[in-house]
Amino acid sequence: MRVLFVHQNFPGQYRHVAPALAARPGTEVVALGIGPAPALPGVRHVRYAVAGRSHPGIHPLAADFETATLRAEAAARAALALKAEGFVPDVICGHSGWGETLFLKDVWPQARLLTFAEFFYSAFGADTGFDPEFPSREGHAFRTRARNAGQLVAFEASDRLVSPTAWQASRIPAAFRDRLAVIHDGIDTDLLRPDPKARITLGRDRLSLGPGDEVVTFVNRNLEPYRGYHSFMRALPEILRRRPKARAVIVGGSDTSYGARPPAGRTWREIFLDEVKAELDLSRVHFVGKIPYRDYVNLLQVSAAHVYLTYPFVLSWSMLEAMALGACIVGSATPPVEEVIRQGENGLLVDFFSPAQIAEAVVGVLADPGAVAPLRAAARQTALAYDLKRVCLPAHLRLIEVVAAGAGA
């Protein structure tokens, strides 16, 4: 079997699937991407460059599709070069979000296309318009619909689609759901497991924290409203006031991953810290930026309460990883979280917009750690359903085999 993976930031979601396939006798694996990629055993990585730029006079509502088309054309030209070498894939696995897969079935009409459908945008019922503090601008609904054009073309060309969670799958248009599978990317629950001896050291004063300390954790790739940073910061003064020994450890960068950018010259991190810092004992608030993965694991192992908040959007790996590590989750009662967290069984659910409710839940966890021990154990058990090696990776490999066999649509 020959398999082509396509992802502008390869390996992305294919970090484990691609080398697992390459390890199979007789399987050839090639990957297309824009940037450099880590070496993966048995995987040939081919980079492509996007030629040309968006035309300055293009209609704003068509700009996203033009950008996707430019990327699609570049990926297709790289595919034509592979074809000229004699490479003909049985299966193409590609992410639909950036347009790269649009023309690949025209390069190899007989290849089967398995598309990763991460998130389909809509003007209502998901992230857009969810937060009244950041209302949609006039015409945003038009732009939201238009930005899906590339995905719709990609879906139509696909033999099968795969989404990581049931809620994300539910956002895909009904016309394509009969070819849609739900398989999470997977987390390594052998690596990610509770450790009662874990410790984390912070700052220049080498503050050492371990299980039993009142450590409140909050983790984002970047600290921004989409992931509830503003709600968490507004809850923090009450948490620290009521729990004098508590410390907040906040992981994440100061850029913007999703949604609108902050006013020029500012960061969301600064804006919402400035809003509450007069009420905070800043010696107990630790912004650690982006940290090595081993430190991140240790931090979640010592967490007394882990706060995870999100708009109705893509579910972060970090919440499932925290659960695998036995953290007590205080999560937002939003659909991506509610798919995994059951109130009072394997975590606690709070109103995304209520700092008072967030603070109350965290304070309760810190005040009675014994009472939430069953939640921690149940969180770990829930996370095992997302295990990479035993559940998710085998399911992905089976799906690729099915698609390769022609049982796609």
Buried (B, 14 or more C-beta within 10 A) or exposed (E): BBBBBBBBEBBBBBBBBBBBBBEEEEBBBBBBBBEEBEEBEBBEBBEBEBEEEEEEEEEEBBBBBBBBBBBBBBBBBBBBEBBEEEBEBBBBBBBBBBBBBBBBBEBBEEBBBBBBBBBBBBBEEBBBBBBEEBEBEEEEBEBBEBBBBBBBBBBEBBBBBBBBBEBBBBBBEEEBEEBBBBBBBBBEBEEBBBBEEBBBEBEEEEBEBBBEBBBBBBBBBBBBBBBBBBBBBBBBBBBBBBBEEBBBBBBBBBBBEBBEEBEEEEBBBBBBBEEBBEEBEEEBBBBBEEBEEEBBBBBBBBBBBBBBBBBBBBBBBBBBBBBBBBBBBBBBBBBBBBBBBEEEEBBBBBBBBBBEBBBBBBBBBBEEBEEBEEBBEBBBEBBEEBBBBEBBBBBBBEBBEBBBEEEBE
